[in-house]
């Protein structure tokens, strides 16, 4: 009797498939078997790319004479630590009674790569191979995936892009790490007075290093600039509100050189002079020049993709992107949420049709039972497919991360942080079934003589989705982060840059912005509603408010993930992010891992309490070496273009060979460029400039040691090998 073989990526996932398939057969060494089915598993990667010395022993010795290393055919080998499981899987794949193989590895590029390597090394031939593609590990979704499984050949383009991604990381990591180490490793180790220093670079990791170092150097180079704003205190029916002066057209200071932006002076004397000029006539009064009233709707934020979830968890829980990924992966494997490694923030049309199953299951979740009951009674889920939260065009592999409504008993077995991450995902999900938050916005322009003062008010009229957005454990500030910051205008300046210094936003100053939305109580709101153009109001006083420009903010782990997602642009506004069409740096599956590696090799430092990221002295020195030799590796746009190229291969827009030709040309050209370079004479001055910023670290002593000569590394120098880098 012929059998079907199901091969999963991990033992825990294989167990879920066995349950869904009702396999009650005997558990054997490395697999489960019943009368008609066999379920087995990988343990992550079983096969990897071979190091250069497996091609020829001459490559074991690092030498410029053997670079660039560009093999015609790539070699692969079984990872020694998992040899036993590979042999078990190989035997099952080639069993005579197995006629159909269901590939059940993770539904994504890396999962595809894991199976293809195993099948390649196992020599699978003459079998029917089907690809199971699922969005969660619930029994219904597993069985649907099996029923609708396509021939594996339908994913050949995805497989090609997976192989190319690995080859790209391998070739750049091997060639660029070796050539830079041979040419400049001695310069780094001599300066630090260490015995040896490999220079580890890669397509993605070096770009991230560059972003962090550049930001740090921008902060160091920043010089604060003071500015002086003029404010009016205006009386209205027993209440007071502020107006901010701006040098708009008609002002005596319009486009004069005395200004810092249009609403501030460079010198205090000019602000004092303006107040003196305006205070000539007494009593001091202003005229209402313009008043606008409008209601503003704020929609619930889009659903979570992995990058957005990592950013929010960094703010709420001060955990790293790697920790967030581990948590959400655990929630996925316990059937609580859908597939986590996704870039999409919307649902598919197919998922929207079945969304009642997700909602109804949450009636048993203590924090949302009443909310869900209201959604069901109102029938708010029925028109979901017509909203902005459903868009098939914005989905490549998987839709957004949402709760499945199942597996709630498993919540007891996960950590408190994991429980809170789950609640955060659930609340983002239920928000989309609620109406927008509604604000009353009033903009007012008053005039004293010909000088204009601007006031802006924003009042929350209807909470809408905000009434269900706040986590049960959250303080007000956490609620703002959870709900996309949409409460900010309701109570003055909550959530502003000054109150949240670790957001990772670019620095700036209030002179760059329009007048802030001010807090507004019921009495003042009523008085403002009655105002009309031409009304004359009393001005109690004119005052000067001193401010100063602020430097850019350092990245934290969450804002770095967002910047990577948007090709080096830190875009915190979710509406704007949704409009960015370019591919990011790395993928949702790899960004956290790469950031972690940079910290492990001591190029970057991560403050676990604040999640703020800073470079180390070693990291800055590596940056300087790369910046003087292969500057292209530091370019976020170029790095993102490589990722976009991989997507083109997956889509079938370009061929595997076209991509490979461009990759080999790039590696060959840049390797020779380093071989021919001679930047040693210039590196010392860059290293010295960086070292003065590390006075309190243990690196100071080694940095100040003259050490050995900084001459070029010899052409035949033998070095340790770092792993190929991303």
C-alpha positions, 0 to 999 in steps of 0.5 A: 500500500502506497503512503504519503510522507509529510515533512515539517520544519520542526518536531513540534510542527510535525506533531500538529500535522500528525494530530490533524491527520489523526495519526495514532500510529507508533512513534518511531525514531525521527518520525511517526507512522500510520497505515497510510501516512508518515510524518517526519521533520527537519530540525531547522536546517539539515544541509548547509553550503560548504566552506571554500576548502571543500572545493580545494584545500588551497582555499583554507589558507586565506590569500589574495591570490585565491580571490575572488572565489566564484565557484561554477557549481556550489557544494553542500553538505549535511550539518554534522550535528543533525546527521542522524535526523538527515539520514532518517529523513533521506531514508523516508524520502526514498522509501519505495512505499512512499509515492507522495511527499507533502512539503510542510516546512514554513510557508516562506522563502527560507522554509522552501530552501530548507526542504529543497536542500534536503531533497537535493542531498537525499537524491529524491526522484520519481516522487510526487511532491506537493507544497502545503502552504498555510497561515496558521497551525490550526487543524482546519488550516492544516487540512485546508493546506493539505487539500489545496496543496499545489505541485512543488514545481509551482514554487520553483521561482521562490526556490530559485530566489532562496538559493540566490539569497544564500549564494549572495550572502555566501559570496559577499561574506566570503570574498569581502570578509577575506579581502578586507581582513587580508588588506586591513585586518592588521590595521584594526588589530594593531590599533586595538593592540589585539592579536588578530582581527577578522573583518566580518561584512555582509550584504545586510549587516554592514548596511545596518552597521552603517546606519547606526554609525552615521546616526551616532556621528550626526549626534556628535556633530550636532550643535544646538541652535537656540531660538525664541518664539513669541506667544500671546495669552488670549482671554476668552470668557474666563478662559485663556489660550495661547497664540503663536506668532509667525512671520507670514506674508504681511509681517514686518519680519517676513523673510528677514534674516533675523528668523529661525524658521518662520515662528522664531528669532535667532536672537532674543533681542528681536523677540523683545523688540517685536513685543515692544512694537506690539505693546504700543497700543493699550489695552492690548487686543487682537482680532479674529482673522480666520477660524476653521472648524472641522471634524477629523476621523482617525481610523484604527491602525493597520494590522500587525506585520512582524516589523510593526509588532517588533517596533511596538513590543520594543516600546511597550516591553523593552524587548529586542526584535529577536525576543519578539520573534521568538515569542510570536513564533511560540504563539504561532506554534501553539495555534494562538496566532497566524504565521508571524514572518509576514510583511503584510499588514492586511488580510486576504479576501479569503481570510476575510470571508472566514473571519467570524471563526477568529472573532468567535473564538475570542469570546472565551478570552477574558480581556475581549469577551464583551468586546467580541460579543458586541462585534458579533451582535452588531455584525461589524465583521460582515463588511470587512472585505470592503475595508482598507484592512483587506487587500490581496494586492498587498500580500505576497506570501502571508497576510497580517498577524492576527489571533486564530481564536483557538488554543487559548488554554495554551496561554497558561503555559507561556510567559507573562510577556508572551501573554501580553504580546498576545493581548497586544495582537488581539486588541489591534485585531478587534480595533478594525471592527470599530469605527474611527475615533472622531476629533473636533479640530479648531484652527484660529488666526488672530492679529495684533496690528499686522502680526499673525498668531496661530492657535490650534485645538483638538478635542476627542468627541467620540472614542470609537476604536480607542475604547477597546485599544488599551491593553489591560496592563497598560498605562496611558503612554503604553496605550498611545503606542498600542493604538498608533499614537492616535490619542495624542491630540486629546490631552495636549502633548502626550506621546510627544518627542520630548516625553519619549526620547527613545522612539528613534525619530529624527530630532528637530524642534518645535519651530519646525512644526505648526502650532501644537494642538492644545488641550481644550476643556468643555468651557473653552470648546464652547466659547471657541465654537461661538467665535466668528471672524472680526471678533475682538479679544483681550490679550493678557500678555505677550511672552517669549519662549526659548527653545533649542534644536535637538539632535537626531535620536538614536535608533532603538531595536524597534525603530531600527526594524522599521528603518530596515523595512523601509530601506533605511528610512525611519518612517513611524507614521503608519499611513506613510509607511503603507505608501512605501513600495520599495523593498526593505533591507533583509526580510521579516524573517532575518532582520532580528537575527542580523541585528542580534549577530551585530551585537554578538560580534561586538560591532553594535551595543544594545542597551537591554533596558532602553533597547537603544542601539549604539556602535562600539569602537570596533564597529566604528573602525570596521565602518571606516574600513568599509567606507574607504574601500567598499562604500556601496555595502553601506548604502541602504538603497543598494542593499534594498535593490538586491532584495527587490531583485530576489523578489523579481526572481520569485515573481518570474520577472527576471531569470536566475541567471540574470541575477547571478551574472549581476551578483558575480560582476559586483563581487568580482569588481569590488574584490579587485577594487580592495586588492588594488587599494591602499588606505592604510595611511588614512585609517589611523586618523579615522580610528583616532577620531572615533576612539576619543568617544570611548573614554569610559570603555575598556577599549580606551586603553587598547585604542591609545596603544601605538601597537605594531606597525599599521602596514598592509597585511601580507598577501599570504597571511593565514587567518581564521575564517568567519562564517559567511555573513548576511 
